[in-house]
Amino acid sequence: MTYANSAKILAQFGATLDHVMEKTLYVLDVDEAFAVAGEVRKEAYAKARPSAPAI
């Protein structure tokens, strides 16, 4: 699921990505995931980013 899809679902309930408190990231390669995910998260979350434990 992309951040755009998540934003559409949240909008149906009157929320935005700014309302997200935590998300869980399931990965096989932690280093690669964080190398890519960091920049994507900065673009998706205008304000403070939610905590993001990786499993």
Jmol script that loads the backbone (N, CA, C; Angstrom):
load data "model"
ATOM      1  N   MET A   1       0.856  -1.172   0.000  1.00  0.00           N
ATOM      2  CA  MET A   1       0.000   0.000   0.000  1.00  0.00           C
ATOM      3  C   MET A   1       0.901   1.235   0.000  1.00  0.00           C
ATOM      4  N   THR A   2       0.575   2.164  -0.856  1.00  0.00           N
ATOM      5  CA  THR A   2       1.374   3.384  -0.939  1.00  0.00           C
ATOM      6  C   THR A   2       0.830   4.439   0.013  1.00  0.00           C
ATOM      7  N   TYR A   3       1.619   5.478   0.233  1.00  0.00           N
ATOM      8  CA  TYR A   3       1.156   6.576   1.075  1.00  0.00           C
ATOM      9  C   TYR A   3      -0.059   7.261   0.449  1.00  0.00           C
ATOM     10  N   ALA A   4      -0.096   7.342  -0.879  1.00  0.00           N
ATOM     11  CA  ALA A   4      -1.240   7.963  -1.556  1.00  0.00           C
ATOM     12  C   ALA A   4      -2.516   7.161  -1.293  1.00  0.00           C
ATOM     13  N   ASN A   5      -2.417   5.841  -1.360  1.00  0.00           N
ATOM     14  CA  ASN A   5      -3.578   4.996  -1.062  1.00  0.00           C
ATOM     15  C   ASN A   5      -3.998   5.152   0.395  1.00  0.00           C
ATOM     16  N   SER A   6      -3.035   5.183   1.275  1.00  0.00           N
ATOM     17  CA  SER A   6      -3.340   5.362   2.697  1.00  0.00           C
ATOM     18  C   SER A   6      -4.029   6.695   2.935  1.00  0.00           C
ATOM     19  N   ALA A   7      -3.568   7.743   2.260  1.00  0.00           N
ATOM     20  CA  ALA A   7      -4.175   9.066   2.411  1.00  0.00           C
ATOM     21  C   ALA A   7      -5.620   9.064   1.941  1.00  0.00           C
ATOM     22  N   LYS A   8      -5.905   8.348   0.855  1.00  0.00           N
ATOM     23  CA  LYS A   8      -7.285   8.263   0.359  1.00  0.00           C
ATOM     24  C   LYS A   8      -8.192   7.568   1.366  1.00  0.00           C
ATOM     25  N   ILE A   9      -7.707   6.490   1.959  1.00  0.00           N
ATOM     26  CA  ILE A   9      -8.496   5.764   2.949  1.00  0.00           C
ATOM     27  C   ILE A   9      -8.721   6.628   4.181  1.00  0.00           C
ATOM     28  N   LEU A  10      -7.680   7.293   4.648  1.00  0.00           N
ATOM     29  CA  LEU A  10      -7.809   8.171   5.812  1.00  0.00           C
ATOM     30  C   LEU A  10      -8.809   9.296   5.546  1.00  0.00           C
ATOM     31  N   ALA A  11      -8.790   9.839   4.335  1.00  0.00           N
ATOM     32  CA  ALA A  11      -9.682  10.942   3.977  1.00  0.00           C
ATOM     33  C   ALA A  11     -11.150  10.534   4.088  1.00  0.00           C
ATOM     34  N   GLN A  12     -11.442   9.275   3.839  1.00  0.00           N
ATOM     35  CA  GLN A  12     -12.819   8.791   3.961  1.00  0.00           C
ATOM     36  C   GLN A  12     -13.332   8.922   5.391  1.00  0.00           C
ATOM     37  N   PHE A  13     -12.422   8.993   6.337  1.00  0.00           N
ATOM     38  CA  PHE A  13     -12.778   9.111   7.745  1.00  0.00           C
ATOM     39  C   PHE A  13     -12.454  10.497   8.310  1.00  0.00           C
ATOM     40  N   GLY A  14     -12.161  11.436   7.416  1.00  0.00           N
ATOM     41  CA  GLY A  14     -11.866  12.798   7.839  1.00  0.00           C
ATOM     42  C   GLY A  14     -10.487  12.978   8.441  1.00  0.00           C
ATOM     43  N   ALA A  15      -9.571  12.089   8.122  1.00  0.00           N
ATOM     44  CA  ALA A  15      -8.208  12.157   8.676  1.00  0.00           C
ATOM     45  C   ALA A  15      -7.198  12.347   7.539  1.00  0.00           C
ATOM     46  N   THR A  16      -5.970  12.660   7.926  1.00  0.00           N
ATOM     47  CA  THR A  16      -4.861  12.799   6.985  1.00  0.00           C
ATOM     48  C   THR A  16      -3.671  12.009   7.512  1.00  0.00           C
ATOM     49  N   LEU A  17      -2.597  11.982   6.744  1.00  0.00           N
ATOM     50  CA  LEU A  17      -1.383  11.307   7.208  1.00  0.00           C
ATOM     51  C   LEU A  17      -0.831  11.978   8.465  1.00  0.00           C
ATOM     52  N   ASP A  18      -1.170  13.242   8.678  1.00  0.00           N
ATOM     53  CA  ASP A  18      -0.717  13.942   9.886  1.00  0.00           C
ATOM     54  C   ASP A  18      -1.346  13.368  11.150  1.00  0.00           C
ATOM     55  N   HIS A  19      -2.415  12.600  11.003  1.00  0.00           N
ATOM     56  CA  HIS A  19      -3.079  11.980  12.148  1.00  0.00           C
ATOM     57  C   HIS A  19      -2.481  10.620  12.511  1.00  0.00           C
ATOM     58  N   VAL A  20      -1.619  10.084  11.668  1.00  0.00           N
ATOM     59  CA  VAL A  20      -1.025   8.762  11.903  1.00  0.00           C
ATOM     60  C   VAL A  20      -0.002   8.864  13.035  1.00  0.00           C
ATOM     61  N   MET A  21      -0.153   7.991  14.022  1.00  0.00           N
ATOM     62  CA  MET A  21       0.740   7.999  15.176  1.00  0.00           C
ATOM     63  C   MET A  21       1.878   6.983  15.040  1.00  0.00           C
ATOM     64  N   GLU A  22       1.586   5.850  14.391  1.00  0.00           N
ATOM     65  CA  GLU A  22       2.592   4.811  14.245  1.00  0.00           C
ATOM     66  C   GLU A  22       2.257   3.963  13.028  1.00  0.00           C
ATOM     67  N   LYS A  23       3.277   3.475  12.378  1.00  0.00           N
ATOM     68  CA  LYS A  23       3.107   2.517  11.293  1.00  0.00           C
ATOM     69  C   LYS A  23       4.185   1.458  11.453  1.00  0.00           C
ATOM     70  N   THR A  24       3.914   0.271  10.978  1.00  0.00           N
ATOM     71  CA  THR A  24       4.879  -0.815  11.077  1.00  0.00           C
ATOM     72  C   THR A  24       5.384  -1.154   9.684  1.00  0.00           C
ATOM     73  N   LEU A  25       6.677  -1.300   9.565  1.00  0.00           N
ATOM     74  CA  LEU A  25       7.327  -1.584   8.297  1.00  0.00           C
ATOM     75  C   LEU A  25       7.909  -2.992   8.356  1.00  0.00           C
ATOM     76  N   TYR A  26       7.391  -3.889   7.508  1.00  0.00           N
ATOM     77  CA  TYR A  26       7.889  -5.256   7.439  1.00  0.00           C
ATOM     78  C   TYR A  26       8.889  -5.333   6.287  1.00  0.00           C
ATOM     79  N   VAL A  27      10.122  -5.718   6.577  1.00  0.00           N
ATOM     80  CA  VAL A  27      11.173  -5.725   5.557  1.00  0.00           C
ATOM     81  C   VAL A  27      12.036  -6.983   5.656  1.00  0.00           C
ATOM     82  N   LEU A  28      12.712  -7.261   4.554  1.00  0.00           N
ATOM     83  CA  LEU A  28      13.693  -8.349   4.525  1.00  0.00           C
ATOM     84  C   LEU A  28      15.106  -7.806   4.635  1.00  0.00           C
ATOM     85  N   ASP A  29      15.330  -6.606   4.113  1.00  0.00           N
ATOM     86  CA  ASP A  29      16.649  -5.971   4.145  1.00  0.00           C
ATOM     87  C   ASP A  29      16.496  -4.608   4.826  1.00  0.00           C
ATOM     88  N   VAL A  30      16.826  -4.540   6.088  1.00  0.00           N
ATOM     89  CA  VAL A  30      16.620  -3.326   6.876  1.00  0.00           C
ATOM     90  C   VAL A  30      17.408  -2.145   6.324  1.00  0.00           C
ATOM     91  N   ASP A  31      18.661  -2.351   5.984  1.00  0.00           N
ATOM     92  CA  ASP A  31      19.488  -1.253   5.480  1.00  0.00           C
ATOM     93  C   ASP A  31      18.894  -0.659   4.199  1.00  0.00           C
ATOM     94  N   GLU A  32      18.501  -1.521   3.279  1.00  0.00           N
ATOM     95  CA  GLU A  32      17.925  -1.059   2.020  1.00  0.00           C
ATOM     96  C   GLU A  32      16.588  -0.354   2.257  1.00  0.00           C
ATOM     97  N   ALA A  33      15.781  -0.903   3.138  1.00  0.00           N
ATOM     98  CA  ALA A  33      14.473  -0.313   3.428  1.00  0.00           C
ATOM     99  C   ALA A  33      14.622   1.096   3.983  1.00  0.00           C
ATOM    100  N   PHE A  34      15.510   1.292   4.916  1.00  0.00           N
ATOM    101  CA  PHE A  34      15.670   2.617   5.509  1.00  0.00           C
ATOM    102  C   PHE A  34      16.347   3.600   4.562  1.00  0.00           C
ATOM    103  N   ALA A  35      17.175   3.103   3.664  1.00  0.00           N
ATOM    104  CA  ALA A  35      17.804   3.981   2.676  1.00  0.00           C
ATOM    105  C   ALA A  35      16.743   4.591   1.764  1.00  0.00           C
ATOM    106  N   VAL A  36      15.735   3.816   1.420  1.00  0.00           N
ATOM    107  CA  VAL A  36      14.668   4.278   0.530  1.00  0.00           C
ATOM    108  C   VAL A  36      13.539   4.927   1.319  1.00  0.00           C
ATOM    109  N   ALA A  37      13.130   4.293   2.387  1.00  0.00           N
ATOM    110  CA  ALA A  37      11.953   4.740   3.138  1.00  0.00           C
ATOM    111  C   ALA A  37      12.123   6.118   3.759  1.00  0.00           C
ATOM    112  N   GLY A  38      13.307   6.467   4.165  1.00  0.00           N
ATOM    113  CA  GLY A  38      13.526   7.765   4.810  1.00  0.00           C
ATOM    114  C   GLY A  38      13.099   8.929   3.940  1.00  0.00           C
ATOM    115  N   GLU A  39      13.530   8.928   2.707  1.00  0.00           N
ATOM    116  CA  GLU A  39      13.181  10.021   1.793  1.00  0.00           C
ATOM    117  C   GLU A  39      11.693  10.001   1.441  1.00  0.00           C
ATOM    118  N   VAL A  40      11.152   8.821   1.246  1.00  0.00           N
ATOM    119  CA  VAL A  40       9.731   8.704   0.908  1.00  0.00           C
ATOM    120  C   VAL A  40       8.877   9.211   2.066  1.00  0.00           C
ATOM    121  N   ARG A  41       9.254   8.857   3.279  1.00  0.00           N
ATOM    122  CA  ARG A  41       8.509   9.312   4.465  1.00  0.00           C
ATOM    123  C   ARG A  41       8.557  10.831   4.585  1.00  0.00           C
ATOM    124  N   LYS A  42       9.707  11.433   4.296  1.00  0.00           N
ATOM    125  CA  LYS A  42       9.814  12.892   4.373  1.00  0.00           C
ATOM    126  C   LYS A  42       8.839  13.563   3.428  1.00  0.00           C
ATOM    127  N   GLU A  43       8.651  12.993   2.249  1.00  0.00           N
ATOM    128  CA  GLU A  43       7.721  13.547   1.272  1.00  0.00           C
ATOM    129  C   GLU A  43       6.262  13.323   1.692  1.00  0.00           C
ATOM    130  N   ALA A  44       5.972  12.162   2.260  1.00  0.00           N
ATOM    131  CA  ALA A  44       4.594  11.799   2.590  1.00  0.00           C
ATOM    132  C   ALA A  44       4.060  12.536   3.818  1.00  0.00           C
ATOM    133  N   TYR A  45       4.907  12.743   4.795  1.00  0.00           N
ATOM    134  CA  TYR A  45       4.477  13.362   6.043  1.00  0.00           C
ATOM    135  C   TYR A  45       4.990  14.789   6.108  1.00  0.00           C
ATOM    136  N   ALA A  46       4.070  15.734   5.971  1.00  0.00           N
ATOM    137  CA  ALA A  46       4.442  17.151   5.959  1.00  0.00           C
ATOM    138  C   ALA A  46       4.956  17.613   7.318  1.00  0.00           C
ATOM    139  N   LYS A  47       4.338  17.106   8.364  1.00  0.00           N
ATOM    140  CA  LYS A  47       4.723  17.508   9.723  1.00  0.00           C
ATOM    141  C   LYS A  47       5.559  16.399  10.345  1.00  0.00           C
ATOM    142  N   ALA A  48       5.421  16.198  11.616  1.00  0.00           N
ATOM    143  CA  ALA A  48       6.179  15.168  12.318  1.00  0.00           C
ATOM    144  C   ALA A  48       5.827  13.792  11.764  1.00  0.00           C
ATOM    145  N   ARG A  49       6.840  12.971  11.563  1.00  0.00           N
ATOM    146  CA  ARG A  49       6.616  11.617  11.059  1.00  0.00           C
ATOM    147  C   ARG A  49       6.289  10.686  12.224  1.00  0.00           C
ATOM    148  N   PRO A  50       5.409   9.707  11.982  1.00  0.00           N
ATOM    149  CA  PRO A  50       5.058   8.764  13.042  1.00  0.00           C
ATOM    150  C   PRO A  50       6.205   7.820  13.351  1.00  0.00           C
ATOM    151  N   SER A  51       6.147   7.199  14.525  1.00  0.00           N
ATOM    152  CA  SER A  51       7.163   6.190  14.825  1.00  0.00           C
ATOM    153  C   SER A  51       6.986   5.056  13.824  1.00  0.00           C
ATOM    154  N   ALA A  52       8.078   4.368  13.517  1.00  0.00           N
ATOM    155  CA  ALA A  52       8.022   3.328  12.491  1.00  0.00           C
ATOM    156  C   ALA A  52       8.916   2.158  12.855  1.00  0.00           C
ATOM    157  N   PRO A  53       8.449   1.282  13.742  1.00  0.00           N
ATOM    158  CA  PRO A  53       9.255   0.103  14.033  1.00  0.00           C
ATOM    159  C   PRO A  53       9.356  -0.774  12.794  1.00  0.00           C
ATOM    160  N   ALA A  54      10.499  -1.371  12.581  1.00  0.00           N
ATOM    161  CA  ALA A  54      10.719  -2.271  11.447  1.00  0.00           C
ATOM    162  C   ALA A  54      10.833  -3.692  11.949  1.00  0.00           C
ATOM    163  N   ILE A  55      10.164  -4.584  11.244  1.00  0.00           N
ATOM    164  CA  ILE A  55      10.184  -6.003  11.614  1.00  0.00           C
ATOM    165  C   ILE A  55      10.688  -6.790  10.437  1.00  0.00           C
TER     166      ILE A  55
END
end "model"
wireframe off; spacefill off
backbone 0.3
color backbone group
